Amino acid sequence: METKVESSTQMRLWTVDEYHRMAEVGIIEPDERVELVAGRIIRKMSPQRTPHAVTITLIRRLLDNLLGEVVLIRTQLPIELNNHSEPEPDVAVVIPDELRYFPHHPTPGEIYLLIEVADTTLRTDCNLKATEYAGSGIQDYWVLEVNKRELRVFREPTSEGYQSQVILEETARVSPLEFPDLSIVVQQMLPPVAESL
């Protein structure tokens, strides 16, 4: 006779306060590349490669040129989603005024657009992070896939995830929800294709 064994194992989710305390006492080293998403501490294992770094720089410069003082562009800095999530998106377009964020990191109501640059992180960006961003009410979330030169646009957030996901080729145009008059060609955010020798 076969017996069923029920597992009583549950995942222990960390809070933002516990995450900060780990850094204070040295459990998380100051130079460790980690972020807290949905109660899980995610370690960014691979070193940041040059296409990833260059793409973040291109996006920041482009948005700075197009939006100027209308927004504040933050790169790879924390945002506060809830008690279990303090991710560090590659690009966050938020309400301007640096000193506004002295007492707290930007919260969903202060965020216009989040962009993740995916070269090795596509699964995490499109699944775990997308679900967490949607559940927190982030209205406009983009994942720029460097290798395929595509942009995934996530919109219509619900507690279950985004109801709309569109994949745009590099020649397509996209406008941030908050700035519909702004038209960006996906290619403008990407490094040029390397010429073969």
Buried (B, 14 or more C-beta within 10 A) or exposed (E): EEEEEEEEEEEEEBBBEBBEEBEEEEEBEEEEBBBBBBBBBBEBEEEBEEBBBBBBEBBBEBBEEBBEEBBBBBBBBBBBBBEBBBBBBBBBBBBBEEEEBEEEBBBBEBBBBBBBBBBBBBEBBBEBBBBBBBBBBBBBBBBBBBEEBBBBBBBEBEEEBBEEBEEBEBEBEBEBEBBEEBEBBBBBBBBEEEEEE
